[in-house]
Every structure is written in C-alpha cells, then in structure tokens.
C-alpha cells in the first residue's frame, strides 16, 4: 500500500514495487527499479513517464493516495475505537501499574488498530508501527485472558500475561525476542517476577518463530532493515560515536519538550475538536514536502534499510556512487574511496530529509491515528549517523597520513563503515527519546547480528541518556502519562520525605465524614442512595457507625450488579430489605421483607496501614503491589482512606508543585 502511492503492478495488484520487478527479465543493473510490469500513475493515465506533466500527475496521485489512507485511518479511529490512536505504550504502562482503562485492550480496539495502523503507515506520515504493535499484542493477551477462569478473575495474573504480550509485540516488531523481553522489563512492566521473565521469553520466542515461518519480506529476515557488518571498529571511532550520542540526547530532549507543548496545545485549544482536519493537513504537508526528495518519498523502514546498508559491488543507489568503484580485487569488500557526484547529491538530500523528519515528527506523534515513535527516531539518528560516517570516511581517505588515522588506516584499506555510524546514530536518537538503555542495545545488535559493535552502541546509548536526562528527567512515554493525567507512580524515583499516612489520608479534619456501609443495619434503599449520590469506586464496611471497626471493603460495581440481580431473581427483595455483610443473619419477625446477604462480594482482607505508617512505606506499597486504594486504621478503627491519586498529589506537594495542577482525565 505504501508503493500504491507511486504506481501499480500489472502482474499482480498485491505486489509492491520490489516484488513486482523480482521476476522481470528486463531489469538492468543501473535501473533496477524499472521494469515493464511496474507502471507509475502517469504511465497508466497519460501513457508517458517523461516530462513535466507526467511529474505533476505522479505528484498529484501521491498526495491523493496519502490523503485517502490518512482519512480512512482517522475516520475509523474516531467512529469505532477512539482508544486505537497513539502508540499505546503510556497507557499500557499505566494499566500494568494497577489502573484500569475500560475498553483500552478490547476487541474493537484490536480490530480497528490493526486496520488503521496499516493505513497510517501507508499514508507516508512520519510514524512507525513498532509501538502500536505492543498495544496490539497486549489486546490479544487481554482477550485471550477472558477465555480462562484463572486469568479472567485474577488481576495480578492478567498483568503478567500483558507483560509477556508486550515482549512478544517488540519481538515481532524488530525480530528481536531477547530485546523484547528486556523492553518489557525495562520500559513497560511495573512488577516483573522471575516466572514472568521466562514466560515472556517463551512468548517472544513463539512470536519470532511464527513471524519467521511466515517470512513477510521474502528474504528470510524478520525486519526490513537487517544488516550485517564485518569490518572492525577502532578506538578513535568512539569519539564520533559519543558525538552521535550527544546529538541523540539533544534531539530527544528537544522532541519531548516541543511534542508535549504541541499536544498540550491540542488538548487545551479548539484544535483538539477537529482531529480529522488536523490529520489531513499534516498528511498533505508531509506528502507535498516528501515527493520531490527520493529519501522522504520512500517508506521510513526502507530509508533506514538504505542508510544501514554497507556499500558493496552490487549496490546502485546514490549513496554508493563512489569513484573507481570496480577497481578492487577483494571480493565484495570495497576500500575507502573518493565520493562521487551521487554521494554528494545524496548528502544534500539527506540533510533536507533530516530537517523535515525532525520538524514533521513533532506534529505527527500524538495525532488521532496509530503512531509509533521508534522508526521516526531511528530515521533521524540514522540520517545524522550516515552523514557523519561519510564525512569520516572522506576525511580518512584524503588525510590518511594524519596522526589520528595513520596507525590504523592505510591507503586503500576499508577503514570506516558509514552504515555502522547510521546504526549507532539510530540507537542514540531512540535512546534520547525513550531513555531505554539495555533493551535498546540488545534490540540493535539483534537487528544487525553484530556482537562486536556492542561497545559503540553502549557508548552512544548511555551518552544520549545522560545528555537527555540533564535537559529533562522524563522520557516521552512518562511525559505523555503526565500530560494525560494518568495515575502512574514512577517506580524509578525515591520518596525521601518524613510524612505519615495520617497527613495524606481523606477525610481531613474539616472534611465531611468518610462514606461507609454498616454490616447489618442498612436497607437496599440506603445503599442505592449512597451509590447514586457518590462516584466512589468502592466503600469500606464497618461494624457500626459508632464503633467504626473495619470489616472489609466492597466494590461499587459488585454492589450494583448484586442488587440488580437480587431484585430480578430473589423473591420479595424490596427497598426496605436489610443488607447483611455478616456470615449469619439473625432470625427476622414474620411479614418483614426477606434479607439480602452480600458477604460473598465483600473483600475481607483489604489492604490497611495504621495512621502512623511513614509515607515512604505507603508509597512503596502502592508501587510494588499496584494498589488503587489503601485503608487507614487505628487499633482496628477505620480513620480514612488513601488513593493512588492522593499519593500522587502528596508527591507533587512535596516537590513544591501545585497538587491541584495534577489533572486526572
């Protein structure tokens, strides 16, 4: 569908440009992209591919198809599944921390996200499919959980399945099963016990094996931009690799700040009310700017593949247009040589591509279409890396007698690999935006199959993280969690204040009393009144209002369902029927309405802390167990309740921020 914007294959409508020309007998080495089976839109509509008018027809059709794909994507998201937009990773992090977003991992979200992800990527927008694939995998995991009682009724077990699903998603996206497990551990999961680790590993293995058996690219590789380098790197090259790390950190910090500012503007102004128009405008601008430059016109995955590629004898791309190309006796490994006209032209085009990608990605990420950030970030880094790599290569060629080169780079040797610089740059930029380190390095070396390049990748990833952290503490996913107001407790940060549970709990001194249910003295009507007058998701149950001795905790949802079912199925339950949360109800006088026993929906062991528990411990409990609320008692008497939102507001207050500025949507 990406190639459909440029033309169509008469040999089979389902073939892209490359597959269309694979079996053609009329392809030359210099023009490997041209074959009679592939027709551009100008050839189909006006029977010629030459001249200004043909160029305008191709340009117009390119923009038209891009707009059509983008319009279909945003319309399907808006009408059927609003949760299918974005990358989904911030929300999955929030869900795994114990917060429920109803419908976020449902079947409609799965179906619509799968369809619209194809459309959004095909439209040529500056976005990737890797992040959304994690969301898609988690939707599959959640839907499968409903098939088994063990997982349907146990929230903790379900979260373990979602952790494994996230690993499988990255495994499929990059063909990197180990990287997927580490990504789930480092970036997504909140609680990751050892058994989840090997189960995630198994899920990622099966995902990668299934993808390999399907062979989507027809070349036995799991990703489009798999490369293999064999040239060793030299110690001096750590300097440019660290420079790429610094660039990645600067780009990451710049991107997060500007993207969050733009997304906040979208949320707080009229712009957010017109998602379809916004997507169409950004798509139109992207397509109009992309078509004249061949590096922006091709899909981003193909661009990264081209930039990672190490020039061999059989490469006819502009990036490999060096002088005296064929004067070699070393097989396919070519020595450093002077750049030709094509390389210089490619450098200019790549510099323009870099500027366009940097600017357009800021406005694209966060729109109402499925959009990942891995691929655009890698593209920015790969372009910067390739530019630096070619610069270093030419420097080594023309000045091989300099002190920094003469000890390891003799004339006619293959010293510098520009594709390696592109790979290191891609890792640096992705690290700067997401703040990943271990999983990023593993994903990159699984992509390239090059174990000897772990040190350059580690140097770039750590430098980019340090630089980006110096300019802003949050990665892009944490920044979006904060922007959307999700109640997420960052597990990596320390809480070092000396406050107590009684300082945070509700109700405070002058607040109205806590809404509670009694275990044996409230009627159905009393409980229904409390349900309609409040919005709380659960209620503590006490022995009596006087004693306030805690019995348990009951969820609002369970109460509503139980009362509705009792009214329908149980004879004689009316508004004056008394609700009992005790094990045995006392004998009732004749002619009184039957009682309603609800002990089976009562949580008899809700999580409680005493009023003198330090908040440091309370915060740790909320983090480790993914709690939503915790009751506060004193000698068994209920004093109040602490919710996750109370904890977040308290942390903000301790950091001298306005606690009311933390909005929860």
TIDRENVEX-373745 format. One record per residue (C-alpha): residue in one letter; chain; x, y, z. Coordinates in steps of 0.02 Angstrom, whole numbers, plus 32768, in hexadecimal, padded with zeros to 4 digits. Each point is the difference from the previous one (the first is absolute). Example, Ala and Ser with C-alpha at 12.3 -4.5 7.8 and 13.67 -1.06 7.14 Angstrom:
<sites>
code unit xx yy zz
A A 8267 7F1F 8186;
S A 8045 80AC 7FDF;
</sites>
This chain:
<sites>
code unit xx yy zz
X A 8000 8000 8000;
X A 8094 8074 801B;
X A 8036 7FE4 7F4A;
X A 7F4D 8016 7FC3;
X A 801C 80BC 8013;
X A 8083 7FF7 7F74;
X A 7FB7 7F80 7F8A;
X A 7FB6 7F54 7FE9;
X A 803D 7F52 7FCE;
X A 7FA5 7FBC 7F67;
X A 8045 7F52 8024;
X A 7FA2 7FFB 80A6;
X A 7FAD 808F 805C;
X A 803A 7FBC 80A9;
X A 80BB 800F 7FD4;
X A 8067 8094 8038;
X A 8081 8050 7F8C;
X A 8092 7F90 8032;
X A 7F9E 7F5B 7FFA;
X A 7FB2 8034 7F5B;
X A 80AB 8011 7FAD;
X A 804E 7F64 804F;
X A 7FCE 7F88 7F76;
X A 8012 807B 7F71;
X A 807D 7FD4 7F77;
X A 8010 80B6 7FC7;
X A 8058 804F 8094;
X A 80AD 804E 7FEF;
X A 807E 8018 808D;
X A 7FFD 80BE 7FF2;
X A 7F41 800A 7FFC;
X A 7FCF 7F70 8070;
X A 7F5D 8058 8032;
X A 7FBF 800B 7F4E;
X A 7FA6 7F6D 7FB3;
X A 7F6E 7FF4 7F84;
X A 7F92 7FAB 8083;
X A 8003 809B 8071;
X A 7F9E 8096 7FC1;
X A 8004 80AB 804F;
X A 7F5B 8061 8006;
X A 8038 8071 7F71;
X A 8020 7F66 7F92;
X A 7F51 7FBF 8027;
X A 7FA4 80A5 7FED;
X A 805E 805D 7F75;
X A 806E 7F72 7FBA;
X A 80A6 8058 801E;
X A 807D 800E 808C;
X A 8062 8092 7FB8;
X A 7FE7 80BC 800E;
X A 7FB9 807D 807C;
X A 7F49 7FCC 7FEB;
X A 8029 7F4A 802B;
X A 805C 803E 809C;
X A 7F69 8068 8034;
X A 7F8A 7F6B 7FE7;
X A 8070 7F8F 806B;
X A 800E 808B 8083;
X A 7F43 8018 8005;
X A 7FDC 7F45 800E;
X A 8083 7FED 808A;
X A 7FAD 8088 806A;
X A 7F50 7FBF 7FD8;
X A 8025 7F4D 8039;
X A 8058 8040 809D;
X A 7F66 806A 802C;
X A 7F8A 7F6E 7FDC;
X A 8060 7F88 8072;
X A 800E 8082 808B;
X A 7F47 802E 7FF4;
X A 7FCB 7F49 800B;
X A 8073 7FE5 8097;
X A 7FC6 8096 8065;
X A 7F48 7FE4 7FD5;
X A 8003 7F4A 8039;
X A 8059 8031 80A2;
X A 7F87 808F 8023;
X A 7F61 7F9C 7FDC;
X A 8026 7F51 8040;
X A 8092 8001 807C;
X A 8043 80A7 8043;
X A 807C 7F9D 806A;
X A 8056 7FBE 7F62;
X A 8061 80A2 7FE7;
X A 80B2 8024 8038;
X A 8084 7F80 802B;
X A 7FA8 7FB3 8096;
X A 809F 7FE5 8067;
X A 7FDB 808B 8081;
X A 7F53 7FB5 801F;
X A 8043 7F4E 800D;
X A 8081 803B 8080;
X A 7F6F 804F 8062;
X A 7F94 7F63 7FF4;
X A 8091 7F93 803B;
X A 8015 8075 8095;
X A 7F51 7FD2 803B;
X A 7F8E 8080 7FAD;
X A 7F6D 7FC3 7F97;
X A 7FD6 8054 7F5A;
X A 7F61 7FA8 7FCA;
X A 7FFC 7FCC 7F49;
X A 80B6 802F 7FE1;
X A 8031 7F4B 7FE0;
X A 7F59 7FC9 7FB6;
X A 7FD7 7FA9 7F5D;
X A 7FC6 809F 7FA6;
X A 80A3 8057 802A;
X A 8060 7F68 7FBE;
X A 7FA0 7FF6 7F5B;
X A 8001 80BB 7FDB;
X A 80B5 801A 8036;
X A 803A 7F71 7F90;
X A 7FA6 8048 7F67;
X A 8029 80B7 8020;
X A 80B7 7FDC 8027;
X A 8016 7FBD 7F4F;
X A 7FA7 8099 7FB9;
X A 8060 807E 806A;
X A 80AB 7FB7 7FD5;
X A 7FD0 7FF3 7F47;
X A 7FCC 80B7 7FFB;
X A 80B7 8032 8012;
X A 7FEA 805C 80A5;
X A 809C 800A 806C;
X A 7FD0 7F73 8076;
X A 802D 7F4B 8020;
X A 7FA3 7F5F 8022;
X A 806E 7FBC 808C;
X A 7FB0 8058 8097;
X A 7F4D 7FDB 7FC9;
X A 8030 7F48 7FE6;
X A 801F 7FF7 80BC;
X A 7F4E 8040 801C;
X A 7FBB 7F84 7F80;
X A 805D 7F70 8056;
X A 7FBC 8036 80AB;
X A 7F4F 8005 7FB7;
X A 8019 7F4B 7FC5;
X A 8041 7FD0 80AD;
X A 7F6D 8053 8059;
X A 7F7E 7FAF 7F8F;
X A 8051 7F55 8018;
X A 7FFB 801B 80BE;
X A 7F42 8002 7FF7;
X A 8002 7F4D 7FBD;
X A 804A 7FBC 80A2;
X A 7FB3 8011 80AE;
X A 80AC 8002 8052;
X A 802C 80A3 7FA5;
X A 7F53 804E 7FEF;
X A 7FE5 8009 80BC;
X A 80B2 8029 8035;
X A 803F 80AF 7FDA;
X A 80B5 7FD7 8031;
X A 8008 7F69 7F8B;
X A 7FB7 8068 7F73;
X A 8088 8084 8017;
X A 8084 7F78 7FEF;
X A 7FB1 7FCC 7F5A;
X A 8003 80B5 7FC5;
X A 80BA 800E 802D;
X A 8021 7F65 7F95;
X A 7F92 8048 7F74;
X A 8066 80A1 7FFE;
X A 809E 7F97 7FEA;
X A 7FAF 7FA0 7F70;
X A 7FCD 80A6 7FAF;
X A 80B2 8042 7FFB;
X A 8040 7F54 7FCB;
X A 7F90 8008 7F66;
X A 8021 80B8 7FDE;
X A 80BE 7FF1 7FFB;
X A 801D 7F46 7FF0;
X A 8058 800F 80A8;
X A 7FBA 7F83 8080;
X A 8082 8023 8089;
X A 7FF1 80BB 7FE3;
X A 7F43 7FEE 8011;
X A 800F 7FAD 80AB;
X A 807A 8085 803C;
X A 7F90 808B 7FBB;
X A 7F6E 7FBB 8064;
X A 806E 7FF7 809B;
X A 8053 80AA 7FED;
X A 7F7A 806E 7FB3;
X A 7F50 7FB8 8012;
X A 7FEB 7F8D 8095;
X A 7FE5 803A 80B2;
X A 8018 7F58 8055;
X A 8069 7F7C 7FA9;
X A 801E 7F60 8065;
X A 8074 7F77 7FC2;
X A 7F75 7F8E 7FC2;
X A 7FBD 8090 7F95;
X A 80AF 8014 7FB7;
X A 800C 7F51 7FB8;
X A 7F48 7FFF 7FCC;
X A 801D 80A4 7FA4;
X A 809A 7FB2 7FB1;
X A 7F98 7F6C 7FC4;
X A 7F77 8074 7FBC;
X A 8083 8069 7FA3;
X A 8051 7F62 7FBA;
X A 7F5A 7FBD 7FBD;
X A 7FD7 80AC 7FB7;
X A 80A8 800B 7FA5;
X A 7FF4 7F4B 7FC5;
X A 7F50 801C 7FBA;
X A 8039 809D 7FA5;
X A 8098 7FA6 7FBA;
X A 7F93 7F73 7FBE;
X A 7F90 807F 7FA6;
X A 809C 8056 7FB7;
X A 7FAC 80AA 7FE1;
X A 808D 804F 7F99;
X A 802C 7F67 7F9A;
X A 80B8 8008 8033;
X A 7FFB 7F91 809D;
X A 8018 809B 806E;
X A 7F89 803B 8088;
X A 8018 80B9 7FDB;
X A 8015 806A 7F65;
X A 80A1 8052 803A;
X A 8066 7F69 8038;
X A 80B9 801B 7FD8;
X A 80A4 7FA8 8021;
X A 80A4 805B 8018;
X A 80A7 7FA9 800D;
X A 807B 8091 8002;
X A 8051 801A 80AB;
X A 7FF1 80AA 8052;
X A 8092 805F 804C;
X A 8014 8054 80A8;
X A 8009 80AF 7FB5;
X A 7F53 7FE7 7FB5;
X A 7FB6 8008 80B0;
X A 8010 80BE 7FF0;
X A 7F84 8010 7F6F;
X A 7F92 7F7A 8051;
X A 7FF6 8069 809F;
X A 7FDC 809B 7F96;
X A 7F6E 7F9F 7FB6;
X A 7FCA 7FD7 80B2;
X A 8002 80BA 802B;
X A 7F9A 8027 7F63;
X A 7F84 7F77 8030;
X A 7FEC 8046 80AF;
X A 7FE7 80B2 7FC0;
X A 7F81 7FC6 7F7E;
X A 7FA4 7F97 8082;
X A 7FF1 8091 807B;
X A 7FCD 807A 7F75;
X A 7F7F 7F86 7FBB;
X A 7FB1 7FDC 80AA;
X A 7FF1 80B8 802E;
X A 7FB9 8039 7F5A;
X A 7F8D 7F6A 7FE9;
X A 7FB8 800F 80B0;
X A 7FE6 80BC 7FE6;
X A 7FA4 7FDD 7F5C;
X A 7F97 7F73 804D;
X A 7FD3 8072 8093;
X A 7FCA 8086 7F83;
X A 7F96 7F7C 7FA8;
X A 7FAD 7FD1 80A6;
X A 7FDE 80B2 803D;
X A 7FCB 8058 7F5F;
X A 7F80 7FE8 7F76;
X A 8080 7F9A 7F9D;
X A 7FD2 7F61 8061;
X A 7F4B 8009 7FC1;
X A 8032 7FE6 7F4A;
X A 806C 7F63 7FFB;
X A 7FD2 7FD2 7F4C;
X A 8030 80AB 7FBC;
X A 80A3 7FFF 8063;
X A 8032 7F54 7FBD;
X A 7FD5 8032 7F4C;
X A 8061 80A4 800B;
X A 809C 7FAB 8049;
X A 7FF2 7F74 7F7D;
X A 7FF0 807E 7F72;
X A 8098 8064 803C;
X A 8065 7F5F 8018;
X A 7FD2 7FBC 7F53;
X A 801F 80A7 7FA6;
X A 80AC 8013 8051;
X A 802B 7F47 7FEE;
X A 7FE3 7FE0 7F47;
X A 808E 8068 7FB2;
X A 8086 7FAC 806D;
X A 801A 7F46 7FE2;
X A 8036 7FE2 80B5;
X A 7F62 804A 8049;
X A 7F92 7FB0 7F7B;
X A 8034 7F4E 802C;
X A 7FB8 7FAE 809C;
X A 8063 8024 809F;
X A 802D 7F47 8018;
X A 8049 7FFC 7F50;
X A 805F 80A1 8024;
X A 804D 7FB5 809D;
X A 802A 7F62 7F9E;
X A 8059 806B 7F7C;
X A 805F 8063 8085;
X A 8037 7F64 8061;
X A 803C 7FAE 7F5F;
X A 80BB 7FEC 7FE7;
X A 802B 8025 7F4A;
X A 8030 7F65 7F9F;
X A 8028 7FE0 7F48;
X A 7F4A 7FE1 7FD4;
X A 7FB7 809F 804C;
X A 7FC1 807F 7F82;
X A 7FB7 807F 8079;
X A 803D 80B5 8005;
X A 804E 7FE3 80AB;
X A 8077 7F83 7FB0;
X A 8030 806C 7F6B;
X A 80BB 8007 8026;
X A 8088 801C 7F7F;
X A 806A 7F6B 7FC1;
X A 7F7C 7F89 8044;
X A 8035 7F65 7FA3;
X A 80BD 800B 8018;
X A 8008 7F7E 8089;
X A 803F 7F50 8016;
X A 7FBC 7FE2 80AE;
X A 7F5A 7FB1 7FD5;
X A 7F6A 8063 803C;
X A 805E 8063 8086;
X A 8030 80A7 7FB5;
X A 808C 8074 803B;
X A 7FDE 80B5 8034;
X A 7FF8 8069 7F62;
X A 7FD4 80B1 7FCB;
X A 7F48 802D 7FFD;
X A 7FB0 8016 7F56;
X A 7F7A 8079 7FC3;
X A 7F74 7F8D 803D;
X A 8043 7FFB 80B2;
X A 8009 80BF 800A;
X A 7F50 800F 7FBB;
X A 7FC5 7F7C 807E;
X A 8051 8062 808E;
X A 7F9D 809D 7FD2;
X A 7F5F 7F9E 7FF1;
X A 801F 7FA8 80A6;
X A 8023 80A6 8057;
X A 7F57 8042 7FC2;
X A 7FAE 7F5A 8033;
X A 804A 8013 80AF;
X A 7FB6 80AE 8017;
X A 7F56 7FC9 7FBE;
X A 7FFA 7F63 806E;
X A 8032 8062 809C;
X A 7F78 8083 7FE6;
X A 7F71 7F95 7FBD;
X A 8010 7F75 8084;
X A 7FE0 8080 808B;
X A 7F53 8024 7FB8;
X A 7FD8 7F4D 7FCB;
X A 8019 7FA2 80A4;
X A 7F62 800E 8069;
X A 7F83 8017 7F72;
X A 7F61 7F97 7FFA;
X A 804E 7F75 7F9B;
X A 806B 7F6C 803C;
X A 80B0 8046 8007;
X A 80A2 7FB5 803E;
X A 809E 8060 8025;
X A 8088 7F7D 7FEB;
X A 8012 800B 7F43;
X A 7FFD 80C0 7FED;
X A 8080 8011 808E;
X A 806F 7F7B 7FB2;
X A 7FF1 8056 7F57;
X A 8039 80A8 8047;
X A 8095 7FAC 8054;
X A 802A 7F95 7F6A;
X A 8005 8098 7F8C;
X A 8070 8061 8079;
X A 806E 7F66 8015;
X A 8010 7FE1 7F45;
X A 802E 80B7 7FE0;
X A 8086 7FF7 8087;
X A 803A 7F55 7FC2;
X A 8019 803A 7F4D;
X A 805A 809C 8042;
X A 8075 7F93 8068;
X A 801D 7F8B 7F6D;
X A 8033 808F 7F8D;
X A 806D 804C 808A;
X A 805A 7F59 8014;
X A 8015 7FEF 7F43;
X A 8047 80AD 7FDF;
X A 8063 8011 80A3;
X A 8037 7F4D 8028;
X A 80AB 8045 8030;
X A 7FB8 8061 8094;
X A 8036 7FC3 80AD;
X A 7F50 7FC6 802D;
X A 7FF5 7F92 7F63;
X A 80B0 7FC7 7FD1;
X A 8010 7F7B 8087;
X A 7F67 7F9C 7FC7;
X A 7FC6 8041 7F57;
X A 8075 7FE7 7F6D;
X A 7FD6 803B 7F50;
X A 7F90 7F87 7FA2;
X A 7FBF 7FAE 80A0;
X A 7F49 7FF4 8033;
X A 800D 8066 80A1;
X A 7F59 8055 801D;
X A 7F53 7FB1 7FED;
X A 7F7E 808C 7FE8;
X A 7F71 7F83 801B;
X A 8042 7FDC 80B0;
X A 7FF8 80BA 8029;
X A 7F4B 8002 7FC4;
X A 7FD9 7F6E 8074;
X A 8054 8054 8096;
X A 7FA6 80A4 7FD9;
X A 7F59 7FA4 7FF7;
X A 8020 7FB3 80AB;
X A 8034 80A9 8049;
X A 7F64 805C 7FC6;
X A 7F8A 7F74 8036;
X A 8056 7FFF 80AA;
X A 7FF2 80BD 800F;
X A 7F45 7FFB 7FE4;
X A 7FCF 7F64 8064;
X A 8092 7FFC 807F;
X A 8015 7F45 7FE2;
X A 80B0 7FBB 8018;
X A 8015 7F42 8014;
X A 7F6C 7FCC 7F94;
X A 802F 8080 7F7B;
X A 80B1 7FBB 7FEC;
X A 7FC0 7F4D 7FF9;
X A 7F79 802C 7F7F;
X A 8083 8057 7F93;
X A 807D 7F72 8003;
X A 7F76 7F81 7FDF;
X A 7FD1 806C 7F6A;
X A 80B1 8000 7FBD;
X A 8044 7F59 803B;
X A 80A1 805B 802F;
X A 803D 7FD3 80B0;
X A 80A3 8061 7FE9;
X A 7F9E 80A4 7FF8;
X A 7FB7 7FF4 80AF;
X A 8080 807D 8048;
X A 7FDB 808B 7F80;
X A 7F45 7FE4 801A;
X A 8013 8005 80BE;
X A 8069 809E 7FF7;
X A 7F80 8058 7F91;
X A 7F69 7FC3 8066;
X A 804A 8035 80A8;
X A 803C 80A9 7FBE;
X A 7F56 8027 7FB5;
X A 7FA9 7FD1 80A3;
X A 8075 806C 8069;
X A 7FEF 8096 7F8C;
X A 7F42 7FEF 7FF3;
X A 7FEF 7FE6 80BE;
X A 8065 809F 801D;
X A 7F82 8062 7F98;
X A 7F60 7FAC 803F;
X A 7FE0 7F6E 8075;
X A 7F71 7FAA 7FA4;
X A 7FFF 7F90 7F68;
X A 7F78 801B 7F7D;
X A 7F8C 7F7A 8049;
X A 800A 8045 80B2;
X A 7FE4 80B0 7FBD;
X A 7F62 7FC6 7FA6;
X A 7FC3 7FA5 809D;
X A 8012 80A5 8060;
X A 7FB0 8064 7F74;
X A 7F68 7F8D 7FFB;
X A 7FF3 8000 80BE;
X A 8008 7F44 8019;
X A 801D 7FCC 80B6;
X A 80AB 7FB3 7FE6;
X A 8082 7FF2 808A;
X A 80AF 8002 7FB6;
X A 8059 7F67 8045;
X A 80AE 8045 7FE0;
X A 7FF3 809A 8070;
X A 8021 8005 80BD;
X A 7F88 804B 8080;
X A 806B 804B 808B;
X A 7F88 8069 8069;
X A 7FD2 7FE0 80B7;
X A 7F41 800F 7FF3;
X A 7F84 7F81 8048;
X A 7F64 7FAB 7FBB;
X A 7F91 806F 806D;
X A 8044 809B 7FA4;
X A 7FC2 7FC0 7F58;
X A 7F61 7F9D 8024;
X A 7F50 803F 7FDD;
X A 7F97 8040 8058;
X A 8068 808F 8048;
X A 7FCF 805A 80A0;
X A 7F79 8073 7FB7;
X A 7FC4 7F89 7F77;
X A 7F59 7FA4 8008;
X A 800A 7F50 8049;
X A 8038 7F6A 7F99;
X A 7F70 7FAA 7FA4;
X A 7FF1 7F52 804A;
X A 7F84 7F6F 8000;
X A 7FD0 7FA4 80A0;
X A 8001 7F43 8005;
X A 7F4D 7FE0 803B;
X A 7F96 809E 800F;
X A 7FED 804C 7F51;
X A 7F6F 7FE3 7F89;
X A 800A 7FE9 7F44;
X A 7FBC 80B0 7FEC;
X A 8088 804A 8071;
X A 8089 7FAC 7F9A;
X A 7FB2 8034 7F59;
X A 7FF7 80B4 803F;
X A 80BA 7FFD 802C;
X A 8028 7FB7 7F54;
X A 7F9E 8087 7FA3;
X A 8042 8090 806B;
X A 80B9 7FD2 7FF6;
X A 807A 7FD1 7F77;
X A 8078 7F97 8069;
X A 8036 7F58 7FB7;
X A 7FEF 7FA6 80A8;
X A 7FC9 8011 80B5;
X A 804A 7FC4 80A6;
X A 7F8A 7F94 8068;
X A 8000 801B 80BF;
X A 7FAA 7FAA 8093;
X A 7F9C 809D 802B;
X A 800E 80BC 7FEB;
X A 8028 8012 80BA;
X A 808A 7F7E 800D;
X A 804A 801B 7F4F;
X A 8053 7F53 800F;
X A 8038 7FCD 7F52;
X A 7FB1 7F61 7FB5;
X A 8033 800A 7F49;
X A 7FF2 805D 7F5C;
X A 7F7D 7FEE 7F77;
X A 800C 803D 7F4C;
X A 7F79 8072 7FBA;
X A 7FF2 7F96 7F62;
X A 7FE1 7F60 8063;
X A 7F7C 8057 806C;
X A 7F9E 803F 7F6A;
X A 8002 7F57 7FA7;
X A 7FD1 7F9F 809E;
X A 7F6C 8072 802B;
X A 7FC1 7FFC 7F4B;
X A 800B 7F42 7FFA;
X A 7FAA 7FEE 80A9;
X A 7F6F 806E 7FC9;
X A 7FEB 7F97 7F62;
X A 801B 7F50 8044;
X A 7FE5 7FFF 80BD;
X A 7F49 8003 8033;
X A 7FC8 808D 806F;
X A 809F 806B 8005;
X A 7FC2 80B4 8009;
X A 8046 80AB 8030;
X A 7FE2 7FDE 80BA;
X A 805E 7F5A 7FFF;
X A 8096 8003 8074;
X A 80AC 7FDA 7FB7;
X A 8070 7F8E 8067;
X A 80BC 7FF3 7FE9;
X A 800B 7F86 8095;
X A 8011 7F44 7FF4;
X A 7F58 7FDC 8055;
X A 7F68 8072 8000;
X A 7F94 8003 809D;
X A 7F4F 7FB5 7FF9;
X A 7F85 8081 7FBF;
X A 7F4E 801E 8042;
X A 7F74 7FC5 7F8D;
X A 7FC2 8070 7F72;
X A 80A6 805C 7FF0;
X A 804B 8001 7F51;
X A 8089 7F7E 7FE0;
X A 80B3 8035 8022;
X A 808B 8010 7F7F;
X A 80A4 7FA9 802C;
X A 8097 804A 7FA9;
X A 8092 7FB7 8061;
X A 803E 7FA7 7F64;
X A 802C 80A6 7FAB;
X A 8058 8046 809B;
X A 80BF 8009 7FFE;
X A 8026 7FC9 80B2;
X A 80B9 802B 7FF6;
X A 800E 80AD 7FB2;
X A 80AD 804B 8007;
X A 8011 806A 809E;
X A 8088 8069 8051;
X A 7FFE 8057 80A9;
X A 7FF6 80BD 800E;
X A 80B7 8009 8038;
X A 8048 7F9F 7F6B;
X A 8086 8069 7FA8;
X A 7FCC 8039 7F51;
X A 80A3 7FB9 7FBC;
X A 7FBD 7F51 8027;
X A 7F51 802B 7FC0;
X A 8047 803E 7F59;
X A 8068 7F61 7FF3;
X A 7F66 7F95 8021;
X A 7F9E 805B 7F78;
X A 8091 7FEA 7F85;
X A 8028 7F4A 8022;
X A 7F4D 7FBF 800C;
X A 7FAE 8074 7F80;
X A 7F7A 8031 807F;
X A 7F73 8079 7FD9;
X A 7FD1 8026 80B3;
X A 8037 7FD7 80B2;
X A 7F9A 8013 80A1;
X A 8048 8057 809A;
X A 7FD5 7FBA 80AD;
X A 802C 8021 80B6;
X A 7FEF 7F6A 8076;
X A 7F86 7FB0 7F84;
X A 7F93 809D 7FF0;
X A 7FEE 8048 7F51;
X A 8046 80B1 7FF3;
X A 800A 8022 7F45;
X A 8039 7FC9 7F54;
X A 8097 8026 7F91;
X A 7FEB 7FEE 7F43;
X A 8088 7FFD 7F7E;
X A 7FCB 80AF 7FCA;
X A 8017 803E 80B4;
X A 80B1 7FB8 7FFE;
X A 8028 8057 7F5B;
X A 7FBC 80A6 803E;
X A 8067 7FEF 809F;
X A 809F 7FDC 7F9C;
X A 7FDC 809C 7F96;
X A 7FE6 8066 809F;
X A 80A5 7FC3 8048;
X A 8055 8035 7F5D;
X A 7FB8 80B0 8017;
X A 7F84 7FEC 7F72;
X A 7F49 802E 8006;
X A 7FA6 7F5B 802C;
X A 7F63 803A 7FA4;
X A 8065 8014 7F5F;
X A 8007 7F42 7FF2;
X A 7F66 7FE1 7F97;
X A 7FB3 7F54 7FEE;
X A 7F9D 7FE2 7F62;
</sites>
